């Protein structure tokens, strides 16, 4: 072994000195440790551990990861996304900042085995990126795409390429020439503006996710348009590559009829292979994925063997795509699309590989691809001007042809501008295309350097501008009087009922029954089952009334929600209308699904389950979700209509509406009225409930001694008294409400009052009144645990009060400016 080691090192030194192309196989990939070996007597034989293949690559991975994380720590505060930090890391490690023949440059240069190794690791990283994006992509974006997305998607890509072709070969045909001599060749111009006019779904999707815009109406439109443009350009690219190969083959073989060369013609074989591969992915690979899902027990992880087998097929598809003269990511991307997204298989693949690919391998790919970035090449003003004109004109054309269709569909000008910026964003796909083009000689080093600079500036400028000009919450603002107080008498009450857990289903139905649905005053309930997004790139929003999905949707677990509310609809046929939806999204943007659905259906009330649930005896908290609490608070801030937070207690002895009908008793509801717009909204709901003969409503109005003695001059107080007037006189048609007035002069008295009546009712209805400062609640704000419930609601929800009744806290629609 010692002799073999000496001989291997001797041959390695001889090869370096002679500068010949030879090597020693098998190559020793790993070192013997950090400390140099003492067995070898030749001083030249002492090789540092970082000169071995694996330690070398690991050190570069570490440097790249530390650098981009360091840059992103600062850039994210400026509104930039991670890709900008990846690009800057690559440029920092390129020829521009590391001089030739320096130790640092030699360490990062692609010489010896590193050229092949770095290229292989980078290609695998890029390939896995596309595979994961295919797994995450929701094909329903294509199936359910409307005219707006199709028009914008085709206009922003295919029409942009057509217009750019006309501009550069008819109007600006002298661009790229100097004194009549071409500086930028014909194919380079086509390559530049073709890539500039594309809109890649992975790039657009990643941008929207980092900006948290994927749940907004604009974000969904942008992703749908990107999917359309991706599919159209992929088909067009495959056809063009085939025609190019066919022409070259015919030129090589001479003028031969296609029918005579079908068997021996390589382009036709490759095209046939592509068709067969796509059919294999659809009709063989995808059904096998469902077999794997069916063999996986519910709640159990997918076997690692299946995941590793899929990855082997992914690598094989990349080799096949390369043989077919297609980009290596096409095969993995098609297989990714064939993998059913979401749990259990899609999410298992994403969770296993996403962190490594997006956090380490992808930055490595960007860094190694940017190695040839060299600003010393920018010595010719003609080169810079020509390429700048091509890039600038391409950007303007694409921006204009995205904006114009959006304006024709009457989108707001601000949204049109944001959409055009999103579709014009450049990222990993464009940089990878230019890097591969440079490696294959399609573009020159100076062109690659200028285009890399443009992509860096594009990725650094557009995200902060988008954060500045577009706020998703604005789409929920500006709608007046979308609450129960301003509804017309006997008009339809539209309620959005949110379901977080299966335990929320029956309490929500019980509360909807209490709203007294009838043929004269029906209730339209829009049921939204919210689920956390795992293993997807695109959020999913399903209308089960229009649903055409099949077995791949069985993992959504919405069957119990659908069945329960369908039965509710049948029980109150003609009085209740039910529409059920499922939204799968990340927790930070779930409020967008809720607010958008409420906005689109002009609902007057959103009902949200409380984030805590109690045991059957009410003595202990069973679950406490911080995620649900944050979601509820976000909806309270941005909702386009009134909001109610429902705290349900399933205590033994507490009755439901149906149980009271069975034993001829009444469902006891207490409405605590302190004054203010939220209390007026809550009183409006209590009045509606009072129409139900099985419900007994008691309104407890709290007043201070000062309010009784002083003449009313406050406008808000006058509105309160006007709404209470018919309750006091009990003159509401067909309604019987018990009115009680309690004098309370300080916070201690209200606490005492609540303790005395806490267990006399089945349901309490109170107004939230955020920031309310009255003699009733003075000093209690400091002790409130849940600010989203208001002071009184927080007291009723507190375990110290030992209240066994359910609580509904109402907030009237907020007027946002």
N, C-alpha and C positions, 0 to 999 in steps of 0.2 A: 504493500500500500504506500509506503514511503517513497519507493522508487517511482511508482505511478504518479504520485503527487509532484515529485521533482520534475519528471518528464513533462507533465501537463503544464507546469508553470514555465518551464524552459521554452516550450513551443509557443506559449502565449507571449512571452517577451520577444522571442524571435519574430513572431508575426507583427508585433507592434513596431519593431525596429525596421523591418523590411517593408512595412506598409502594404502587405499583400493580403489578398482575400482568402483567408483560411482560418480554421478554428479547430478546437479540440472538442470532440463529442464522446461521451455525453458531457454537457456543461454542468459544472457543479453550481447549483442554484443558490445554496445557502452556505453561510460561513460556519466556522467551528466555534464562534463566540466573539465577544468584544475584544478579548486580549489576543494579540498575535501569537501564532504557534511558535514554539521554541524547538520543534523537531527539525525544522529545515535550516540548514547551515547557510545556504545562499542568501545574502541580504536582499536580493531581488525577489526572493520567494515570500517575503513577509508582506502579504497583501492585506490592506485594511478591510475590516468586515463590511464597510459600506460599498466596496467595489464588487461584492457579490450581487447576483441578480436580485434575489428576493429582498435582502436588507436595503438595497439601493432603491427599489420601487417603494418599499414601505416608508423610507425616509421622505421620499418625494410626496407620497400621499399625506404624510404628517405635515410637511411644510405647506402644501397647498391648502389643506383643511384649516390650519391655524391662520394662514394669511386671509383666506376669504371670510372666515368667521370674524377676524379682527376688523376688516373693512366693513363688513355688514353691521357690526355693532354700532358704527357711526353713521353709515349711509341710511340705515332704516329709520333713523330720526329725521332724515331729510325726505322721507317718503319713497325711497328707492327700494327695489326688490333685490333678491339674492343674486340673480343672474348678473347684475352690474358688478357685484363683488367678485363673481367668478371671472368675468372678463378682465377686470383690473388686475386680479392675481395673475392671470395668464400673461398679460402685457408686462407686468413687473418682472416676470421670469423669462421674458423673451430676449431676442438679440438687441433690442433697443436699450435695455438697461444692464445687460451683461456683455461685456466686451469679449471678443474672441480670445481664445487661448488663456483665459483666466481659470483658476480652479473652480469658481462658481459656475462659469459657463460650461466647462467640461463636465461638471456634475450633472447639469440639466440638458446637455446637448444630446442629440439622437445619433450617436455613433456606436460602433460595435454592435452588440446585441440589442441595444436600447431602441434603435430605430424600429426593429420588428416588434419588440416587446411592448414599447409604448403605443405603437400603432394598434397592436392587438388588444391591449387593455382599453384603449380609447374607443375602438370599434365596438367591443363588447359592452362598454358603458353606454354608448349611444344606442346600441341595439336594445339593451334592457330598458332604457328610458322609453323607447317607442313601444315596447311590449307592454310595459306597465300602463302607459297612457291608453293603449288599446283596451286593456282590462278595465280601466276606469271609465272609458267612454260609454255613454248611454246611447244606443242606437235609436231609441225612441225620439231623440232630437231630430233624426232624419225622418222617421215615420210621421211624427206629429208637427213637422215644420210647416209654418204658414207661408202665405205669399210674400209677406214682408221679408222674412229671413231668406227665402229662396232668391228673391229679387236682389237684395243687398249682397248676398253671398256671391251670386254670379256676376253682378255688376262690378263688385270690388276686386274681382280676380280676372275672370275671362275677358270682360270688357276693358279692364285696365290694360291687360297685355295687348289686346288688339289696338287700343288707342296709342299705347307706347310704341308699338311696331310702326304705326303710321307716322308718328312724330319723328322717330329716329331714322327712318328710311325714306321719308318724303320731305318733311319740313326741316329737320335738323340733320340732314344726311352728312353734313361736313363735320359734325361733332366727332372728336377723336382723331382729327387730322391736323397736321402741321405742315404748312406750305404744300398742301396737296398730298402729302405722304401720310398714310394711316399710322396713328400712334396706338389707338385701341382697335384691335381687330374686330371683324364682323361678329364672330361667335362670342367674343368676350362681352360685347354690348348686349347681345341677346341674353346671355347668361346672367348679366347683372340685373337688367330690368325685369326679367322673368321672375327671379327670386324676390326682387323688391315688391312685385305685385301680388305675391302669395300671402295668404293668411293661414297660418298653421293652427289647427285646433289645440295641440299640446302647448304651444306658446301662448295663445289667447287664454286657454283655460288656466294655465299657471299664473298668468298676470291677474286674472279676475279673482283667483283664490287668494293671492297675496294681498290684493286690495279689498278683499271681502265684498266683492260686487257680484258674485256668482248667483246670488239669490234675487238680485234686483231684476226688474223687467228688462233693463238695458243689458245686464249681464247675460241673461238667458237668450236675448236676441243676438248678442255678439257670438255666443257659443254655437247657436244654431246656424248662424251665417258662416262661421268658421268651419263647421262640419260640412256644410254644402260645398264650400270652396275647396276643402281638402279632398272630398270625394271626386269632384269634377276635375281638379288638377291632377289627381292620381291617375284617373282613367286617361286623361289627355296625355300625360307623361308616358304612360305605358304604351299607348298607341304610337307616339312619336318615336320612342326608342325602338319599337318593332319596325316601323317604316325605315328608320335610319339603318338598322342592321340588315334589313331586307335589301335596301339599295346597295349597301356595301357588298353584300353577298352576291347580288346579281352582277355588280361590276367585276367581282373576282372571277365568277364563273362564266361571264359572258351572257349574251342574250339567250336565255333558256325559258321556256314556258314554265309557269309555276307548277302546272300539273306534272311536269317531268321531273321536278326536283323536290317534291313534297317530302320524300323519304330522306334525302340527303341534305336538305336545306336547314342549316342550324338556326336561323331566325325563326322559321316556322316551328321547329322543334321546341325552341325556347318559349314561344308564344303559347304553344299547346301545353307546355309544362306549367306555365302560369295559370292557364284556365283550369287544368287538372288540380293544381294546388288549391285554388280558390274553392273548387267544388269539394275537395277533400276537407277543407276547413269548415265548410257549411254543412255537408252531409255526413261526414265521418267524425271529424274532431269534435265538433260542438255536441252531437249526441253522446259521444263518449264522456264529455264533461258532465252531462246530466246523469250519466250512469254513476260517475264518481260521487256526485252530490247525493244520489239516491242511496248509495252504499254507505254514506257517512251518517251515523246516528245523529238525531236531533240534539243540538247542544254540544256535540263532540267535535274536535278539530279534524281537519282533513289529514289523512295519512301523509307523512313526508315523502313516501315513495312516489305518490301521485304527483306531488309538486315537483320533485326532481325529474320525473319523467317528462313533465310538461316543459321544463327548462331545457332538457336535452332536445326536444322537438323544436324549441325556439331557436336554439343554435343551429340545428339542421336546416331550418327554414331560411336563416340568414345566408348559409352557404348556398342553398338552392337559388335564392334571389340573386346572389352575386353571379352565379353561373348563367342565369337568365338575363344578365346585363341590366338588372334593376338595382335600385339602392338596397343596401343590406338591411335597412329597417323595414322594408315593405313586408317581407315574410313574417317577422316577429309581430308587426303591427296587425296583420290580418289574423294571426293566431290569437293575439290579445283581444281582438274584437269578438272572436269565437268563444272566448272564455266567458261564461255567465258572470256578470258583474255582481258585486255584493256578496253577502255571506251565503254559504260557507266558503266556497272555493275562491271567488274573486278577492274577497277580503283577506283570506289566508295568504294568497300570493302577494298581495300588496303589503300587508303587514310584515311579511318575511323579508322582502327585498327593497321596499321603498326607502327606508332610512339609509341603507348602504348606498343605493344608486343615487339618490338625490343629494345626500349629504357628503359623499366621498368620491364615488366614481365619476359622476357627472362633472363636478369641478375639476377633477383630474383630466377628463376629456377636453374641457375648455382650455385648461392651462397648457396641455401638451399641443393642442391644435393652434394655440396662439404663439407658439415658440418662434415661428418664422416672421412674426410681426417685427418690422424693422423700419423705423422712421428715417434711417439714413438713405432709404430708397427715394424719399420725397425730395429729390433735387431738381425735378423738372416741373415747372409751373404748368406746362401743357398737359402732362399726365394728370396732375391734380385737378385742373380745371375741367378736363374732359370727363373724368369719372364723377366729379362733383355734379356736373350738369346732368349726367345720366341718372344719378341717384336722386337729385332734387326734383327733376321732371317726373320721375317715376313716383316719388312720394306725393307730389301735387296732384298727379292724375288719379292715383289710388284714393287719396283723401277726398277729391272732388266727386269721384264716382261712387264713393260710399255715402257722402253727405246728400247728394241729389236724390237718390231713391228714398232715403230716410225723410227728407223734406216733403217729397211727393206723398208719403204716407202720413203726413201731417204730424210728425214728431216735433216736440219742442226744439228750438234751435240749439239750446244748450246740450240737450241729449244727442242731437245729430253730431255736434262737435265732439262730444265724448266718444260716441260710437266710432267715428272716423279715426280718432286717435287710437282706440283699442285695436281696430282692424289694421292700422298702420304700424303697430308695435312689432319690433324685431327681437328675436331671442335665439335660443339654442338651435332651432331648426335652420334659420338663415345662416347663422355662423357655421354650423356643421356643413351646410351645403357649400359655402364658400371655401371652407377648409378642404373638403374633398375635391372641390374643383381646382384648388391650388395644387394639391398633391398629384392630380391627374394632368396638370398642365393646361387646364382650361382658362385659367386667369394667371396673370403675372404677379411676381412678389409685390410690386408697387400697388397693384390693384387690390390685392389681398390686404395690404396694410391700411389703405384708405377705407375699404369696406369694413374692416374691423373697427376702425376709429368711429365710423358712422354708427355701427351697431352698438358700440359702447355709449355714444352720446344719445342715441335713440332710447336705449333702455334706461338711461339715467335721467332723461328729461320727461318722457311721457308719463310714467307713473306719478310723479309729484304733481304734474298738471292735472291729471285725472282726479287725484285726491282733492285738488283745489276747486275744480269746476263742477264736479258731480258728487252729490250727496244722496244716497239711496233713500234716506228718510224724507227727502223733499217730496217724493211722490205720494206720501200719505197726508201731506199738509194741504190746507186751503179748502177743505170741504166743510161747509157750514151746516149746523143743525142736524147732525147724524147721531141722534140720541133718542131715547124714549120719551123725554119730556116734550119734544116738539113734534112728535108723531100725530097724525090726524086720528080722531076717534075711530075705533074699530078697524084701524088699518092693520095690515099684516106686520107682525113683529119678526124681524129677521135677526137670528142669533147665530153666531159662530161659536160652536162648542169644541174646545180643544181637548184631546185625549192624549195623555202622556203614558199612562199605564193601563193595563186591563182593569185594574181596580177603580179606575175613574169612570167606567162605562155606566154602571147602574146608578151611581149618585147623580151623574149628569142627566140621565133620562128622568130620574125622579124630580130634579129641579126643573126640567123642561115641562113636565106634566103640571107643575105648580104654576106655570105661567098662564094656565087656563086657555089652551087652544080650543077654538070652536070654528064652525063654518063661517060665522059672522066676523070673527077676528082670529084668523089662522096664524099659525107659527111656522115659519120657514127656518129650519135649522140646517146649518152647514157644518158637518162634523169633520174635523181635521185630526187625523191620527199622525202624530209627530214621532219620527224615529231618527236616531243619530246616524249620520253618514259615515260609513266605514267601507273602504275598498272601492271607492268610486272617484272619478274626476268631476262628474257633473251631478249636481243635486237633482233629485227626482221628485216630480209632482204628479200624482196620479189622480184622475177623476174616475172613481169606480162606476159612475153612471155611464161613462164613455169608454171604460176599460176594455181593451182587446188583448191584454197580455195573457200569457198562459203559464206554463209550469215554472218559469224562472221567477215568477213573482210570489211563489208560495212562501218564500223566506221573509216576506214583509210582515207576516203575522197580523194582518188586518182583518182576518176572517171573522173573529169574534166581534170586532167593532161593527163590521158591515151587517152581520146577522142580527145583532142586538138592536141596532137602529132601524133595520128593515122591519123587525117585529113592532117596534114603537110606531113606525109609520102605519102598519096594518091596524094596530089597536086604535089609532086616531085617524082613520082614513077620512080624507076630506077636510080635516082640521090641521093636520101636520104634513109638511112637505120636507123630505129629507134628501140631502145630497152629501155623499161621503167621499172624503179625499184622504190620500196618504201623502205625506211630505217627508222625504229623506234628505236631511241636510246636516251641516255641521252646527253644533249648538250655538256658536256665536252669531249665526245668521238665520236661525230659525224664526226669529221675530219677523223677518222679511216675508216668509211664507204666510204667517198669520195675518199680518197687516195687508199684504197684497190680496189675499182671499177676501178679507173683510171689505177692502176697497172695491174690488171688482163686483161684489155681490151687494153692495150698499147696505151692509148690516148696521143695525143700531146698537148691538151689544155683542161683546166678546166675553165668553166665560172661560176662565183659566183655573184649572185645579191648583190648589195650594201645594207647595213643595214638600210638605210634611204629611205623613199619614199616621193614624193612631191605631192602637190595638183595639180589640172588640170592647174591652171594659174602659177604654179611654185613659188608662193609667200610664201607658208608655208610648213613646214614639217608635213606630215600626220602620219608617224610612224617612230620610232627610236628604234631598237632592239639591246641592248647591247650583248645579246646572239649570234645574227648573226654576229656582229662585231668580237667578240672573235673567233667564228668559222672560219670566213674568214682569220683572222690573223694566226690561227693554220694551215690552209691549205697552206697559203703562205710559212710558215716555213718548212712544211714536205712534200709538194707535190712532186710526182715522175715525174712531167712534168711541162710544162708552165701553168701559171694561169692568168686569166683575171677577174677583178672585173668590173661589168657592172653597171653603174649609169644611170638609165633610168628616163627620164623626159617626162611625157605625156602631154606636153603643147599644148594648142589649137594652131593650125597653124603649128605644127611640123608634118612631114609626115613620113609614113612608106614606105617600098619598094613597096608594092602593090599599095599604093595610088599614088606614082609617075608614075607607069605604067598606071594607069587609066587616069591621066591628062597629060600624055606625058611630064612630067618634070623629073628632075634628083634628086637622093638622094645624098645630098652633105656630103662628108666625108673629114675631115681634119686630117692628120697625122703630129703631131709635132715631129720633129727629133732633139734631142739635142746631141745624141751620146751615145754609150754604148750598152751592149748586150741586155738589155731590149728594147731599141729603135730599135735595129736591128730585134728583134722578132716581134715587133709591125709593122715595115715596111713590113716584110714578109707577115703578115696578110693583110695589106692594098693592097699589090700587088695582092693578090688572089682576094680580093673584086673588084679590078679594072677590072677583067674579065667580070663582070656583066655590060652590056651596060646601065642599069638603074642607075648605081652608078658613080658619078663623084668624083675622088680622087684628093685631093690637098695635096702635101707633102711640108710642111714649114720647111726648115732646118735652124736652128739658129746657127750662127757662130759669133765668136768675131773678132775684128780687128786684134788681135794678131795671131789668127789661120790663117787668110788670108795671113798675111805677112810672117809667119814663115814656114819653110820647115817641112813637116810631117815626124816625126821620131818615134812617138808613135805607137805601134802595134795596140792598140785598135782603134786609129784614122784611121789607114790604113784599118782596117776591115770595118769601117764606110764608108769610101770613096769608097771602092770596091763595097759595096752593093748599094751605091747611084749612081754609074757610069751609069748603064743602065736606072735609073730613070731620071737622068739629060739629057741623050741623047734621052730619050723617044723611045727606040728601043725594048721594051718588045712586044712580039708577041701578037697581038690582044688586046692590052691594051693601054689606053690613060691616062697618069697621068700628072697633072700640077705640075711642080716643081718651088718652090719659095725659095729664099735664103734671110734671114733677118739677118742684123748685129746687134748684141745685146752685149753690153759691161758691163751691170750690171743688178741686179735683178729688179730695178725699170722699166727698159726698157721692160723686159719680161712681167711684170704686165700690162704695158700700151698696149703692143702688144695683149695680150690675151683679154683685154677689147674691143679692136677695132674689133676683129674678133669673139667675143663670140657668136654672134647671126647670123653669116653668114652661119653656117653649121648645119646639122642635127645630126652629130655624130663626136666626137673627139676621136682619138686613140693616146694614149701616152704610153711611157714606164715608169715603176715605178722607176727603178734605185735607190734602197734603199742606202742611204749613199753617194749619188752622190755629189761631191764638185766641182762645176764649177763656173765660173764668172756669169753664167746665174742665178744661184740659191743661191749664197752666201748671207747668212743672212735670207733667207726665211724659212730655216728649223726650226728656233725657233718659227715661227708663224704658222706652219702647225698644223692643227687640227686632221687630219687623216693620220697617218704615213703610213698606208697600201696602200695609194694612191700615195705616192711619192709627191714631191714638186709641180710639174706641175699639176698632177691630183687633188691634194688638192685645188689648186687655181681654177681649173675649177669647182670643186664641191662646192666651197664656195658660200654662198648666197650673199656675198658682190659683187661678179663679175656679178651677175644677168645674168648668162649664162642659156639659155633655151634649149641648146642642150644636148643630151645624151653623156656620156663619157665612154670609155672602156680603163682601165688601165691594161697594160700587164707586166707580170714578166716572164722572161725566166726561164726554169728549173734550179733549184739550184743544184749544185754539192756538195753532202754531203759526208763527209769523215767518 
